[in-house]
């Protein structure tokens, strides 16, 4: 039936030519959709500096009882309470940490179910509606923030619930819309939308928050909310779940896909949960994923606070500089992946050795640079340099633990990634809260040094555990169902019946 449907699709569309391949449109809109989700995820990291009055040691009149690195404070920066347009709230630093971490409570709950929902219903609508409803909540953020910290926490949890389904859903779309010979490029381009959205949103949020003519921090949430609604209209207008469902795909583009495209995301497999949870190499990946994620998210959510309270950057500079380490990380990850592939092609090292080498670079080197930050005192350029280098080398992990899921079991790679992602995102709740408690009394360098020591220790622990117990070889439980099929085939051939 699918073969006939595939043939009819080619024959009926062969008479027309279309300039833009539909799979490119899918990749572009998927890229933009993920950009919107991550923009709405990180905009609060910057705008919360403009929304709060007393959380950073400032009193109601804009003066500060204690100032770390006072030589970096410019006279015109005070009083800060008059710098930003929009209502400001007396949230404690602990309350801010809870607000920033609350998004991950919701995100964590729907990360695993997102894949099931996409397959059971429609990946197009699960992905689209998840982003759309998150955009509506973004539009409501200024109103809800005025109600208090608790209502804002509930809103952020709700945003996390809607966004948690997006990555599994877009992976389902990628599996259906990417031809085999283009799958790596298609997937990489689409998934990079999240990082690009973060890099754009952080400095843009700082610019809007510090500009009275643009309306101040409330405009940030309105801007990304409206942008998301526009994206949603484009998404539902031009995207179909599969190439077979697209009303105007050309016959020449259909030839890019094989006849089994409908089976890619629908074939049922029994997941060997017990074998997976009792596999030490799997736990090595889980620990590595957690360690790398802890460091990334601790800096990602709290770096703007450090930039303001210790280094005294204004909010506009803060957003721009906070995005710098992640731009460098993206570039480094691409370069590292090229060399990892070249090493694998050469055959000089085993795949396990390659993964451990790159993961070690991605954890031990950043740990060293985190320690360098602790001895840098009040030198902002040096500190920014160390943090940027730490995030840059952390990009090597993309060629370390991050691809070991596929190496261990191509059959259950998506399940493994969903499992390790779910466990790792626990740190999305834990990391910001821990930073809040470590720096709760007042904003001082010794308190922030405890944060950097904790990140360095986590990197080293995760890297060491991965080096000791990880394996990128195909695991026995990953071949179990294939082996059973082979055995059944042999029995059938030998049977006299």
Buried (B, 14 or more C-beta within 10 A) or exposed (E): EEEEEBEEBBEEBEEEEEEEBBBBBBBBBBBBBBBBBBBBBBBBBBBBBBBBBBBBBBEEEBEBEEBBBEEBEEEEBBEBBEBBBBEBBEBBBBBBBBBBBBBBBBBBBBBBBBBEBBBEEBBBBBBBBBBBBBBBBBBBBBEBBEEEBEBBBBBBBBBBBBBBBBBBBBBBBBBBBBBEEBEEEBBBBBBBBBBBBBBBBBBBBBBBBBBEEBBBBBBBBBBBBEBBBEBBEBBEEBBBBBBBBBEEBBBBBBEBBEEEBBEBBEEEEEBBEEBBEEBEBBBBBBBBBBBBBBBBBBBBBBBBBBBBBBBBBBBBBBBBBBBBBBBBBBEBBEEBBEEBEEBBEEEEBEBBEBBBBBBBBBBBBBBBBBBBBBEBEBEBEBBBBBBBBBBBBBBBBBBBBBBBBBBBBEBBBBBBBBBBBBBBBBBBBBBBBBBBEBBEEBBBBEBBBBBBBBBBBBBBBBBBBBBEBBBBEBBEBBBBBEEEEEEEEEEEEEEEE
